[in-house]
Amino acid sequence: MVYISMLLNKTMAMINEFTWGKQPLIIVMADSGGQLLIF
C-alpha cells in the first residue's frame, strides 16, 4: 500500500510540474500514512 502511495505521489508530482503555470489546480500532499489531500 505504501509503495502504491509513493508511486501515485510521484505521478501526481509530475502532473503538478507539467500543469504548473497553465492551470495549477492539483496540489497533492501525502502524510506518513499515505493519505492524499487534494486542493
N, C-alpha and C positions, 0 to 999 in steps of 0.2 A: 504493500500500500504506500509505503514511504517512497519507494522507487518510482511508482507511477506519479506520485505527487511531485517529486523532483523533476521528472520528465515534463510534466504538464507546466510546472513553473518555468522551465527553460523555454518551452514553446511559447508561453504567454509573454515572456520577456522578449523573445524575438519578434512577436507580433507587436508589442509595445514599441520597440525600436523602429519597426517598419512603418507603423502608422503615426509615429510621433511627429508633430508638426503639420500633419494632414488633418487627422481627427483623433486627438488623444482622448478617446472615450473609455479605453480599457486600462485600468490600473489594478494590478493583481498583487496582493501581498499574502504571504503564507506564514503562519506561525509555526512553532516547532511541532504542532500536532498535525500539520499538513492541511489545515482548513483553509479554504480560499475565500478571500474577501474581494469582491469586485465593486469598484466605484465608478 
